[in-house]
Amino acid sequence: MTTLLHIDASARFADSTSRKASAAIVAEQGADTVIRRDLAEGLPFLDETFTSATFTPPENRTAAQNAALALSDTLVAELQAADTIVIGTAMYNFALPASLKAWIDQIGRAGVTFHYTETGPQGLLNGKKAIITIATGGTPLGSDFDFASSYLRFILGFVGITDVTILDKDGNAVTALAA
C-alpha cells in the first residue's frame, strides 16, 4: 500500500499550469491512497501561541496551545503518512507562494519532523520521495533569480526528505539546482 500526499499551492485554479502538472504526476504514481491538500485558501502564519506551544512539552500545554498546534499536527500527520509527496506550485516574485511557506512553517517542528543532535539538525521524515513541479512564468529554474526550487530542496532535506525531483512546467527534471 502506497500513500501519496498531493499539495497544490497556486492561487489559480482552472488555468493553473502547476495544478495540471501536479495532477498528471499524481495520476502517474498509481498510489493506493491520495491525501489532498490545497493551499490556495491559505494557512495561518505562526504566532506567539503557536511558537510557545512548540517549546512546551505536550503534557504541559494549555488548551489554547493545543488548539494552535491542531492544524500543524494534521499537516505533519499527512506528511508522515505519505510515501511520496507531490507539490505543484507557482513561482510568485521569484519565490514560493506565501501559502506554501506557511505550510513549511507549520510542518517544520523540532522534535517532530527534525531534531537536533551533537552534529547538527537531523530530519525525521526519512525514506520518502518528493516530486515538485514549478510553473515559473518564465524564470528559468536553477537561475540566479529562482529562489523557490533550491529552498524547497533544502527544506525538504532538512526534515529528512532527500529524494527530491524538481520538474519544470514541461515535466523536465531540473538538475542544475543547489542541493
HUTA-V967455 format. One record per residue. N is the residue number from 1. RES is the residue in one small letter. PSI is psi in degrees with one decimal (999 if undefined). OMEGA is omega in degrees with one decimal (NA if undefined). D_LAST is the distance of its C-alpha to the last C-alpha in whole Angstrom. Layout:
# HUTA-V967455
((N,RES,PSI,OMEGA,D_LAST) (N,RES,PSI,OMEGA,D_LAST))
This chain:
# HUTA-V967455
((1,m,126.9,177.6,30) (2,t,143.4,179.0,27) (3,t,134.9,-179.0,26) (4,l,134.4,173.0,23) (5,l,119.0,-178.2,22) (6,h,114.9,-179.0,23) (7,i,129.0,171.3,22) (8,d,137.4,-177.2,23) (9,a,-1.1,179.5,22) (10,s,140.5,175.7,24) (11,a,-15.8,179.4,27) (12,r,155.2,178.9,29) (13,f,-83.0,-171.4,30) (14,a,-39.2,-176.1,33) (15,d,19.8,-176.2,31) (16,s,118.2,176.9,27) (17,t,-42.8,-177.2,25) (18,s,-34.2,177.3,22) (19,r,-42.0,178.1,25) (20,k,-43.2,-178.9,26) (21,a,-42.4,-179.2,23) (22,s,-36.8,177.3,22) (23,a,-39.7,178.1,26) (24,a,-40.5,178.9,25) (25,i,-43.8,179.0,22) (26,v,-44.5,180.0,24) (27,a,-38.0,180.0,27) (28,e,-25.9,-174.2,26) (29,q,-28.0,178.5,24) (30,g,36.9,-179.7,28) (31,a,149.5,176.3,27) (32,d,-37.1,-178.8,30) (33,t,134.3,175.8,29) (34,v,121.7,173.7,28) (35,i,128.8,-175.1,27) (36,r,130.1,176.8,27) (37,r,112.9,178.4,26) (38,d,121.8,-175.4,26) (39,l,3.3,-175.5,25) (40,a,-31.3,178.9,27) (41,e,-8.5,178.8,30) (42,g,164.6,176.5,28) (43,l,156.3,178.7,27) (44,p,147.2,174.2,29) (45,f,158.2,179.2,27) (46,l,144.6,177.2,27) (47,d,-177.0,-176.7,30) (48,e,-42.9,-179.1,32) (49,t,-44.1,179.0,33) (50,f,-53.0,-174.8,30) (51,t,-39.3,178.0,28) (52,s,-33.9,177.9,31) (53,a,-36.3,-178.7,31) (54,t,-20.4,178.1,28) (55,f,3.4,-179.5,29) (56,t,130.1,176.6,33) (57,p,141.8,-175.8,33) (58,p,-39.7,-177.3,34) (59,e,-13.5,-179.9,38) (60,n,2.8,-177.7,38) (61,r,145.8,175.3,37) (62,t,169.8,176.4,39) (63,a,-39.1,179.0,40) (64,a,-39.1,178.2,38) (65,q,-42.4,177.1,35) (66,n,-40.3,178.2,35) (67,a,-38.8,-180.0,35) (68,a,-28.6,-179.4,33) (69,l,-6.0,-173.6,30) (70,a,-48.8,179.3,32) (71,l,-43.6,178.2,29) (72,s,-43.3,178.2,26) (73,d,-40.1,178.1,28) (74,t,-45.7,-179.6,28) (75,l,-40.4,177.8,25) (76,v,-43.4,179.1,23) (77,a,-39.8,176.5,26) (78,e,-44.3,-179.7,25) (79,l,-42.6,179.0,21) (80,q,-34.7,-178.0,22) (81,a,-22.5,-173.2,25) (82,a,140.6,170.2,22) (83,d,-35.8,-178.9,21) (84,t,139.2,176.5,19) (85,i,124.9,175.6,18) (86,v,122.4,179.6,18) (87,i,123.6,172.4,18) (88,g,122.7,-177.8,19) (89,t,152.9,169.7,19) (90,a,164.5,171.0,20) (91,m,121.8,178.2,19) (92,y,124.9,178.3,21) (93,n,42.5,175.3,22) (94,f,9.3,-176.7,18) (95,a,-168.0,-179.2,17) (96,l,152.2,168.2,17) (97,p,147.6,179.9,21) (98,a,-33.7,-179.5,22) (99,s,-36.3,178.4,23) (100,l,-37.8,175.7,19) (101,k,-39.0,177.3,19) (102,a,-39.1,176.2,22) (103,w,-45.8,178.7,21) (104,i,-44.9,178.8,18) (105,d,-35.9,-179.8,20) (106,q,-31.6,-176.5,22) (107,i,-11.9,179.3,20) (108,g,85.5,-172.2,18) (109,r,116.5,176.4,21) (110,a,133.7,-179.4,22) (111,g,-7.6,-178.1,24) (112,v,-55.5,178.9,23) (113,t,-10.7,171.5,19) (114,f,162.2,174.4,18) (115,h,162.8,-178.6,20) (116,y,137.8,176.8,20) (117,t,178.1,177.7,21) (118,e,-24.6,-178.8,22) (119,t,6.3,178.8,19) (120,g,-175.4,-177.9,17) (121,p,148.1,178.2,16) (122,q,128.6,178.7,16) (123,g,148.9,-179.0,15) (124,l,4.6,-178.4,18) (125,l,48.5,-176.3,17) (126,n,158.7,175.2,16) (127,g,11.9,179.0,17) (128,k,160.2,179.9,17) (129,k,141.3,176.4,15) (130,a,137.8,174.3,14) (131,i,122.1,-176.0,15) (132,i,131.6,173.6,14) (133,t,130.6,-174.9,17) (134,i,123.4,172.3,17) (135,a,118.0,-168.9,20) (136,t,-10.1,-176.7,19) (137,g,22.3,176.1,23) (138,g,-14.0,177.3,22) (139,t,121.4,179.9,19) (140,p,129.3,175.9,17) (141,l,138.4,-179.1,13) (142,g,-2.8,179.9,11) (143,s,171.8,177.7,14) (144,d,-15.7,-177.6,14) (145,f,0.9,-179.1,16) (146,d,103.1,178.5,14) (147,f,7.7,-177.0,13) (148,a,-51.8,-170.3,12) (149,s,-45.4,-179.1,10) (150,s,-34.0,177.0,7) (151,y,-45.3,178.6,9) (152,l,-43.7,178.2,10) (153,r,-43.4,-178.9,6) (154,f,-50.8,-173.6,6) (155,i,-36.7,175.6,10) (156,l,-41.1,175.9,10) (157,g,-36.7,179.9,9) (158,f,-35.6,178.6,11) (159,v,6.2,173.1,14) (160,g,-1.6,-179.4,13) (161,i,97.1,-174.9,12) (162,t,-13.2,176.1,9) (163,d,85.7,-173.3,11) (164,v,125.8,174.2,10) (165,t,128.5,177.7,11) (166,i,127.2,-176.5,11) (167,l,145.2,173.4,15) (168,d,-179.7,-175.3,17) (169,k,-21.1,179.9,20) (170,d,2.2,179.1,22) (171,g,12.2,179.2,20) (172,n,132.4,177.6,18) (173,a,136.8,179.6,14) (174,v,115.6,-174.3,12) (175,t,-13.1,-177.3,10) (176,a,46.0,-179.2,9) (177,l,141.7,175.9,6) (178,a,139.2,179.5,4) (179,a,999,NA,0))
